[in-house]
Amino acid sequence: MIRQIRLATAVAAMSFASTLAVPASAQVAGVPLPQYECQRECLENFVERYVQAMADGTVSDDLFARSVRFTENGVELPLGNEGLWATTTGAGTYQLIVPDVETQQVAALLTVREQANSSATGPQRDPEPVGVSLRLRIDADGKISEIEQIAARPDRPLGANAAPAGPFGNTGEMVEAMGSPNPAYLTAVPAGERHTRAELVEMASAYFEAVERNTGNDYYPFTDDCIRYENGIVTAGPEGSGARAGCRQQLETTLIGAVTSIRDRRIVAVDRERGVVFAFAFFDHRPINWSWQLGELFKIDQGKISHIEAIFIRGPYGMCSGWSTYEACRSEEPQDIR
């Protein structure tokens, strides 16, 4: 409860401070901001180049650092012939990119086409969409040095005559059914109203605080018209959105105590120009012993969250990302990854 009060106070102060905001270049008098060779368009282009390389199965020295590290669904794998690298045939139709010029990272929610077998022993299926949460880091030489992705595949049976492995639909199809990303994610915030990086990180963190061990009477940092999509399905939103309840109402009435812990909270991309934050985290459900592993992004509108999208998978209880220490994986404190 103390943390909730602290967050509410901090965010309220941020909202007031935003009315007095000055351009970032003037925040430290006489000290120029660092200049980065790879700006927004350059970082966004890395996502497209990466997906094409994955479809081609080509790990070139022009695109990838020799020491590049790759994980899929929290597991470190060799780059080039494992995971989606073994099965991707091309890009999908959905792509929402969050560039972070300051840290030279870029994150995205997107879809790719994957061609896999119909089961462990069955014939090959036609290419089908897979939902992906992605992070890339670009090194000083302009090459990809880190790749982190969550691949939300369709459920596929384990034998030719077996039923599907679980009750979930095809995340890739549902994400693509959304059409194009909501224009709010692509709209620049007026320069004089932009929040600092620290403020945006704090606001995104307030969402995790609201969901974790929710009591129905906590601080809920949402606009009245907030809308949330999970794996392409609207799960909270205003009247007419197709959701049963709004973002705030849902937490006040139906999701009380559902998430017992939110761990390994890693803020990996902050787009100050558009007010968008991308994070990875794990949502634990201790009574039933499993966790959601997710990539999630937030649009911040005047100090509150107005849009949320996530692509996630169900994983073993207590799973770690493969990028944090064990202590950080178990921690519920946010990490601003730089």
HELIX and SHEET records of a PDB file:
HELIX    1   1 ILE A    2  SER A   18  1                                  17    
HELIX    2   2 ALA A   24  ALA A   26  5                                   3    
HELIX    3   3 ARG A   40  ASP A   56  1                                  17    
HELIX    4   4 GLY A   83  ALA A   86  5                                   4    
HELIX    5   5 THR A  171  GLU A  176  1                                   6    
HELIX    6   6 PRO A  183  LEU A  186  5                                   4    
HELIX    7   7 ALA A  191  GLU A  193  5                                   3    
HELIX    8   8 ARG A  197  VAL A  211  1                                  15    
HELIX    9   9 CYS A  247  THR A  253  1                                   7    
HELIX   10  10 ARG A  286  ILE A  288  5                                   3    
HELIX   11  11 TYR A  326  ARG A  330  1                                   5    
SHEET    1   A 6 VAL A  75  GLU A  76  0                                        
SHEET    2   A 6 PHE A  64  GLU A  72 -1                                        
SHEET    3   A 6 ILE A 144  ALA A 152  1                                        
SHEET    4   A 6 GLU A 128  ILE A 138 -1                                        
SHEET    5   A 6 GLN A 105  GLU A 114 -1                                        
SHEET    6   A 6 THR A  88  ASP A 100 -1                                        
SHEET    1   B 7 ILE A 233  ALA A 236  0                                        
SHEET    2   B 7 PHE A 222  GLU A 230 -1                                        
SHEET    3   B 7 LYS A 304  PRO A 316  1                                        
SHEET    4   B 7 TRP A 290  ASP A 301 -1                                        
SHEET    5   B 7 VAL A 276  HIS A 285 -1                                        
SHEET    6   B 7 SER A 261  ASP A 271 -1                                        
SHEET    7   B 7 GLN A 335  ASP A 336  1                                        
END                                                                             
